[in-house]
Amino acid sequence: MLRWLGYLLLLVLVIAFITSPSEEKFSAFIDTEMKNAACRPYIKHQAYGLFFLKAFSISSVKECKEIKKLKSLQTGTGLKTDVGVPVYGDTHTYLGLFGRFWKL
């Protein structure tokens, strides 16, 4: 019985290595999840595995709530530019395993 359990665990690890999601797939996934945000989210992606093989990844995403417009230092009124400072809000953590992403 223990031998079959070892084989099953080895099979699960091989499948995890083969189907490990990439950072590009996560970026595409999060773009569709947060398409209504004011700007692009801040993404921190970390992949884990053995040697050069990646088994799973954990990604932290900070959601962009708004873009604060720059103000003039002399008058205190908003400048007429499209430049602004993004304001990030909630942080979400995702687990990438077996080719899918789950919110933790």
N, C-alpha and C positions, 0 to 999 in steps of 0.2 A: 504493500500500500504506500509506504513512504517513498519507494522508488518511483511510482507513478506520479506522486505529488511533485517530486523533483523534476521529472520530465515535463510536467505541466507548467511548472514555474519557468523552466528553461524555454519552453515554447512561447510563453507570455513575454519573456524578455526579448526574444528574437523578433516577435511581432512588434514590440514597442520600439526596437531599434529601426526596423524597416519603415514604420509608419510615423516616425517622429516628425512633428510639424515644424516648419522653418519659420524664421523671423518674418519673411516676406508674406507667408500665409497668415501669420498673426496680424500683420499690419493691414492686410486686405480685410480680415475678419473684423478688426476693431473699427476700421473706417465705415463699414456697413452698420455696425452696432451704434456708433456715435455720429451718424451723419447729420443730426440736427444741432450739433454743438457749434459754438461761436467760432472756434478755430480747431486745428488739429490737436489731439491729446498728446501729452508727454508720456512716452513709452519707455520702460526699462525692461529689457528682455534678458533672461539668463537661462541657458541650456545646460542640462546635466546629463552625464553619461560616463562611459568608460573609454579612455584614450581619445580617439578621434570620432567615435560613434556617439551620437546623441540619442538618449532614450526618452527624455521628457523635458519640458521647459516650464518655467514659472515667469509670468510677466505681470508687472505692475503698471497700471494705467491711471494717469491723473486726468480727470475730465476738465475740459476748458469751459468755464462758466460764461465768461464775457471778455471783451477786449476793452480795456480802459484807454480812452483817447489821451494823447499827450496834451498838456496844458502849458501855456506860456508862463514863464517865471515872472515876467513883469506885470502882465495884466490878470493872470489867473483864468483866462478864458481858453476854451479849446482851440487847438491849432486846426487849420484846414488841410489836414493830411490824412491819408489812410493808415498811417502808422500808429500802433498802439501797443500796450503791454498786456499780454494775456494774463488772466486771473484764473488760476486752477483751483478746483474744488475737491470733490470726493476722489479717493483713491480706490480702485478696484483691482483685485488680484485674480489672475486666470491661470489655470493649469492646462498645459498642452500635452496630451497623451493620446496615443492611438489615432493620430490624425485629426483630433477634435480639440476644442477648447471648452473648459468648464470654469464657471465663475466660482471662486471660493468664498 
